[in-house]
Amino acid sequence: RTHLLQVESELAARRNEPGVGELSQVTVQLSRIIDQLHEEVMRARMVPVSSLFVKFPRLVRDLSRRLNKRVDLVIEGQETELDRSVIEAIGDPIVHLLRNAVDHGIEPAEERRRAGKPETGTVRLSARQEEGHILIAVSDDGQGIDPDQMRRSAVEKGQLTPEAAAALSDAEAIELIFRPGMSTKEQVTDLSGRGVGMDIVRTNIERLNGAVEVHTT
């Protein structure tokens, strides 16, 4: 299409006319067909996120059993569509985020009861379109991320001096979770807390021209 438009432009310039009659009509018609073809191909590549989300209830169920926690997984927006290649690429990052939510975020039933919470924690996985982007969120009603704990962890692991850690705002301290080797987990398990993962999650999402944000209360 671009080549044809260029040829038409050169011919029109030689003849000192705005267009080249029949060639202009062909170019317009071809452009319309190419646009339709592009749209159809893109649509054919789109699949609902339900094809990926369907395997997560069992994952959360198995994790909660192993950790002796009560956890409900709520899934929203399964009809949201994504490119097939993106669906394949975001599977592992979502698995890691769900593991973190159950292992790090959701407290044991007794601890939740003391805090005045329902004994069963809730992990929510949602997808929706927002201003031309797809927003995927993994959230939980657990204890959240403690910025002071992140500061202590960074100092203990030698990543920051006590002075540098103390100078961080709470938002900056929470961002430390994306540094390689960082973890909020005091006791390492075979599920998470080994200090690998959140940096990989961000790297994989940024490779897709996406971004990762964390919000905690």
C-alpha positions in Angstrom: 0.0 0.0 0.0 2.8 2.4 0.9 4.7 1.7 -2.2 1.6 2.2 -4.4 0.8 5.5 -2.7 4.4 6.6 -3.3 4.1 5.7 -7.0 0.9 7.6 -7.3 2.4 10.6 -5.6 5.4 10.6 -8.0 3.2 10.2 -11.1 1.0 13.0 -9.9 4.0 15.3 -9.3 5.3 14.6 -12.8 1.9 15.5 -14.3 1.4 18.4 -11.9 -2.0 17.1 -11.0 -3.4 16.3 -7.5 -4.2 12.6 -8.4 -3.8 10.1 -11.2 -7.5 9.2 -12.1 -8.0 5.5 -12.1 -4.8 4.8 -10.1 -6.2 7.0 -7.2 -9.4 4.9 -7.2 -7.5 1.6 -7.1 -5.3 3.0 -4.2 -8.3 4.0 -2.2 -10.0 0.6 -2.7 -6.8 -1.3 -1.9 -6.3 0.7 1.3 -9.8 -0.1 2.4 -9.3 -3.9 1.7 -6.0 -3.8 3.6 -7.5 -2.1 6.6 -10.3 -4.7 6.7 -7.8 -7.6 6.4 -5.7 -6.1 9.2 -8.7 -5.8 11.4 -9.8 -9.4 10.7 -6.4 -10.8 11.4 -6.1 -8.9 14.7 -9.6 -10.1 15.7 -8.6 -13.7 14.9 -5.7 -13.4 17.3 -7.8 -12.2 20.2 -8.9 -14.7 22.8 -10.8 -14.2 26.1 -8.6 -14.2 29.3 -10.9 -17.0 30.6 -8.7 -19.4 28.6 -5.9 -18.5 31.1 -7.9 -17.7 34.2 -9.7 -21.0 34.2 -6.6 -22.8 35.7 -6.1 -20.4 38.7 -8.9 -21.6 41.1 -7.2 -24.9 41.5 -3.9 -23.3 42.0 -5.2 -21.1 44.8 -7.1 -24.0 46.3 -4.0 -26.2 46.4 -1.9 -23.3 47.8 -4.3 -22.5 50.6 -4.4 -26.2 51.6 -0.7 -26.5 51.8 -0.4 -23.3 53.8 -3.4 -24.2 56.0 -5.2 -21.0 55.1 -8.8 -20.3 54.0 -8.9 -18.4 50.8 -11.6 -17.6 48.2 -10.6 -16.7 44.7 -12.9 -14.2 43.0 -12.4 -13.8 39.2 -13.9 -10.9 37.2 -13.8 -9.8 33.6 -13.2 -13.2 32.1 -14.7 -12.1 28.8 -11.9 -9.4 28.3 -10.0 -10.3 25.2 -6.2 -10.2 24.7 -3.8 -11.1 21.9 -2.9 -14.8 22.0 0.8 -14.1 22.4 0.1 -11.8 25.4 -2.1 -14.4 27.0 0.8 -16.9 26.8 3.3 -14.4 28.2 1.4 -13.2 31.2 0.6 -16.6 32.7 3.7 -17.0 34.8 3.7 -13.4 36.2 0.0 -13.9 37.3 0.9 -17.3 38.9 3.6 -15.6 40.9 1.4 -12.7 42.0 -1.3 -15.1 43.1 1.2 -17.2 45.1 2.4 -14.0 46.8 -1.1 -13.0 47.6 -1.9 -16.3 49.3 1.5 -16.8 50.9 2.6 -13.3 51.9 -0.7 -11.4 51.9 -3.5 -13.5 53.4 -3.0 -14.1 57.1 -3.7 -17.4 59.0 -7.4 -17.7 60.1 -6.5 -17.1 63.8 -4.5 -13.9 63.0 -7.4 -12.6 60.8 -9.9 -13.3 63.6 -7.8 -11.3 66.0 -7.7 -8.4 63.6 -11.5 -8.5 63.3 -11.5 -9.9 59.8 -13.4 -12.8 58.3 -11.4 -16.0 58.8 -11.5 -16.7 55.0 -9.3 -14.3 53.0 -10.3 -13.1 49.5 -7.9 -12.9 46.5 -9.4 -11.1 43.5 -8.2 -11.5 39.9 -9.8 -9.1 37.5 -9.3 -8.0 33.9 -10.9 -5.0 32.1 -10.4 -2.5 29.3 -9.5 1.0 30.3 -8.7 3.8 27.9 -7.3 1.5 25.2 -5.3 -0.6 27.6 -6.0 -3.9 29.4 -5.8 -3.6 33.1 -5.2 -6.9 35.0 -5.3 -6.7 38.8 -4.4 -9.2 41.5 -5.5 -8.0 44.9 -6.1 -9.5 48.4 -7.6 -8.4 51.7 -4.6 -9.5 53.6 -2.1 -7.6 55.8 -0.6 -5.5 52.9 3.0 -4.6 52.5 4.7 -2.9 55.5 7.1 -0.2 54.2 9.1 -0.4 57.5 9.6 -4.1 56.9 10.8 -3.4 53.4 13.3 -0.9 54.7 14.6 -3.4 57.3 14.9 -6.1 54.7 16.8 -3.8 52.3 19.3 -3.0 55.1 19.6 -6.6 56.3 20.4 -7.8 52.7 23.0 -5.0 52.3 21.1 -3.3 49.5 20.8 0.0 51.3 22.5 1.7 54.2 20.2 2.4 57.3 20.4 6.2 56.4 19.4 5.6 52.8 16.5 3.3 53.9 15.3 5.8 56.4 15.2 8.5 53.8 12.8 6.6 51.5 9.1 7.6 51.4 6.6 4.8 52.1 5.9 4.6 48.3 9.6 4.3 47.5 10.1 1.6 50.3 7.2 -0.5 48.8 8.9 -0.2 45.3 11.9 -2.1 46.8 9.8 -5.3 46.4 10.8 -5.2 42.7 14.5 -5.3 43.4 16.2 -8.6 42.7 16.7 -10.6 46.0 14.1 -8.6 47.9 11.3 -10.3 49.9 8.9 -9.4 52.7 8.8 -13.0 53.8 10.8 -13.5 57.1 10.7 -17.2 56.8 11.6 -18.7 53.4 9.2 -21.3 52.0 9.2 -23.4 48.8 6.4 -21.3 47.5 7.7 -17.7 47.7 10.0 -15.5 49.8 13.2 -16.8 48.2 13.8 -13.3 46.8 13.1 -14.3 43.2 10.1 -13.3 41.3 8.8 -9.8 41.6 11.7 -8.3 39.5 11.0 -11.1 36.9 7.3 -10.2 37.0 8.1 -6.6 36.2 10.7 -7.5 33.5 8.3 -9.8 31.7 5.4 -7.3 31.7 7.7 -4.5 30.5 8.8 -6.7 27.7 5.2 -6.6 26.5 5.3 -2.8 26.7 3.2 -3.1 29.9 3.7 -1.6 33.3 3.3 -3.0 36.9 2.1 -0.8 39.8 1.6 -1.8 43.4 -0.9 -0.2 45.9 -1.2 -1.3 49.5 -3.2 -0.4 52.6 
